[in-house]
Amino acid sequence: MRMIPKSLALGAGIIVLLAACSSTKPQTTTRPNIVVTYSVLGSVVSDLVGDGATVTVLIPDGQDPHEFQPSARDIETINNASIVISNGLDFEEGLLEVLATAESNGVPQYRVGNNIAQRTVEGEHVVADPHLWLSPINFIQALPSLTSAINTATGLSINSATESEQLKQLDNDVSELMSTINSCVMVSGHDELGYFADHYGCTVVGAIIPGLSTTSEGTAKQLAVLKDLSVANNVKAIFTGLGTPQNVADQLANELNIKAVTLSTHYLHDAANYREFMLNLANQIVDALQ
């Protein structure tokens, strides 16, 4: 009987072992990477895609999106994205050029603000209000095109029906909360509560920073007019937020003998998701205006 050399037998055994291991080893696939500019929008996208993709939020929670400037790593993250989802109404002011360049280089992009019924503000020019996330209805409007854009860019097959129903329920819950107060008249930090006010029956008589961006500045004359408007409209609270000079808000509140309430309007803060974010916001407003 012919003897098989020990080295050949050993080699054959290794091949068999490797073949057995490779046949049982699970195949790994890289999930698509969806880059979203800020946390509130990122929460909605995460709920929509579930485990189908990795969602990367670009602007750190708590940082003013109006003033954010991207780092070299942020730019690399954008350029390597399967798709970038942004506000689209000049909200992320420091990212506009970077996003435009990435798009020209072939990175798919979706801008939520281009797919909703925009609220516009008249000034020197008519401009669209970028604070669209403060009404769930805007996300409901955008969901079909958002879902289609994600599916096209990533190869996923996401169905938006569940997310749409959850957003409708959230809208109903916020409406029910707001119906518990007799009057909703407010002063805001900057012009950020327009979508919320329009949809839930509130009136914003003015803002400490009279503009859609926290990079704007108010004047002593504008504050004097705001004070008179607050008295005439029986304003019960000033709602400040990210970028509002707190000392100015406190002084105005003291002069009017009303509350100055800090809202988290631009980022999730302690909220676990978009639903909790909106309910926290509505509860703070209702509590202040009771």
Residue pairs with C-beta under 8 A, 6 or more apart in sequence:
31 52
31 53
31 54
32 52
32 53
32 54
32 82
32 83
32 153
32 154
32 155
32 156
33 53
33 54
33 56
33 80
33 81
33 82
34 45
34 49
34 53
34 54
34 55
34 56
34 81
34 82
34 83
34 84
34 85
34 150
34 154
35 56
35 58
35 77
35 78
35 81
35 83
35 84
35 85
36 42
36 45
36 55
36 56
36 57
36 58
36 84
36 85
36 86
37 57
37 58
37 59
37 65
37 84
37 85
37 86
37 87
37 91
37 92
37 95
38 57
38 58
38 59
38 65
38 87
38 91
38 92
38 266
38 267
39 57
39 59
39 61
39 267
39 268
40 133
40 266
40 267
40 268
40 274
40 277
41 85
41 86
41 87
41 112
41 133
42 55
42 57
43 268
43 273
43 274
43 277
44 133
44 139
44 163
44 274
45 55
45 85
45 146
45 150
46 55
46 273
47 163
47 166
47 273
47 274
48 143
48 146
48 147
48 150
48 158
48 160
48 163
49 55
49 150
49 156
49 158
50 158
52 154
52 156
52 158
53 82
53 150
53 154
53 156
56 77
56 81
58 68
58 70
58 74
58 77
58 78
58 95
59 65
59 68
59 92
59 267
61 267
61 268
61 269
62 267
62 269
63 267
64 214
64 242
64 243
64 266
65 87
65 91
65 92
65 266
65 267
66 91
66 92
66 93
66 213
66 214
66 215
66 243
67 93
67 94
67 214
67 215
67 243
68 92
68 93
68 94
68 95
69 94
70 78
70 94
70 95
70 98
74 98
75 98
75 102
78 84
78 98
78 99
78 102
78 107
79 102
79 105
79 107
81 102
81 107
81 108
82 108
82 153
82 154
83 107
83 108
83 109
83 110
83 149
83 150
83 153
83 154
84 99
84 102
84 103
84 107
84 108
84 109
84 110
85 109
85 110
85 111
85 112
85 146
85 149
85 150
86 92
86 95
86 99
86 109
86 110
86 111
86 112
87 111
87 112
87 113
87 130
87 132
88 111
88 112
88 113
88 114
88 130
89 111
89 113
89 118
89 128
89 129
89 130
89 132
90 96
90 127
90 130
91 113
91 130
91 131
92 99
93 213
93 215
99 109
102 109
103 109
108 149
108 152
108 153
110 145
110 146
110 149
110 150
112 132
112 138
112 139
112 142
112 146
113 128
113 130
113 132
115 141
115 142
115 145
115 146
116 132
116 138
116 141
116 142
117 138
117 141
118 128
118 129
118 132
119 128
119 129
119 132
119 194
119 195
119 198
120 126
120 127
120 128
120 129
121 127
121 128
121 129
121 191
121 194
121 212
123 211
127 212
129 191
129 194
129 195
129 212
130 212
131 192
131 193
131 194
131 195
131 212
131 265
132 138
132 195
133 139
133 274
134 192
134 193
134 194
134 195
134 196
134 265
134 278
134 281
135 171
135 195
135 196
135 198
135 199
135 200
136 167
136 168
136 170
136 171
136 174
136 274
136 278
137 171
137 199
138 195
139 167
139 274
140 164
140 167
140 168
140 171
143 160
143 163
143 164
143 167
144 160
146 160
147 158
147 159
147 160
150 156
150 158
151 157
151 158
166 275
170 274
170 275
170 278
170 279
173 279
174 200
174 278
174 279
174 282
175 200
177 279
177 282
177 283
177 286
178 184
178 200
178 201
178 202
178 282
178 285
178 286
180 286
181 286
181 289
181 290
183 234
183 289
184 197
184 200
184 201
184 202
184 203
184 285
184 289
185 202
185 203
185 205
185 233
185 234
185 235
185 236
185 289
186 193
186 197
186 202
186 203
186 204
186 205
186 235
186 237
186 238
186 239
186 285
186 289
187 204
187 205
187 206
187 207
187 208
187 226
187 230
187 235
187 237
187 238
187 239
187 252
188 204
188 206
188 207
188 208
188 238
188 239
188 240
188 241
189 207
189 208
189 209
189 214
189 239
189 240
189 241
189 242
189 243
189 244
189 249
189 263
189 265
190 207
190 208
190 209
190 210
190 211
190 212
190 213
190 214
190 216
190 241
190 243
190 244
191 204
191 207
191 209
191 210
191 211
191 212
192 207
192 212
192 241
192 265
192 266
193 202
193 204
193 239
193 265
194 204
196 202
196 281
197 203
197 204
200 282
202 285
203 233
205 226
205 229
205 230
205 233
205 235
206 225
206 226
206 229
206 230
207 218
207 226
208 218
208 223
208 226
208 238
208 240
208 244
208 245
208 248
208 249
208 252
209 216
209 217
209 218
209 243
209 244
210 216
210 218
210 222
214 242
214 243
214 244
215 243
218 248
223 248
223 252
226 252
227 252
227 255
227 256
229 235
230 238
230 252
230 256
230 258
231 256
235 256
235 258
236 258
236 259
236 288
236 289
237 258
237 259
237 260
237 261
237 288
237 289
238 249
238 252
238 253
238 256
238 258
238 259
238 260
238 261
239 261
239 262
239 263
239 284
239 285
239 288
240 246
240 249
240 260
240 261
240 262
240 263
241 262
241 263
241 264
241 265
241 266
242 264
242 265
242 266
242 267
246 260
246 262
249 260
250 260
252 260
253 259
253 260
259 288
261 284
261 285
261 288
263 281
263 284
263 285
264 270
264 271
264 277
264 280
264 281
265 281
268 274
268 277
269 277
269 280
270 280
271 277
271 280
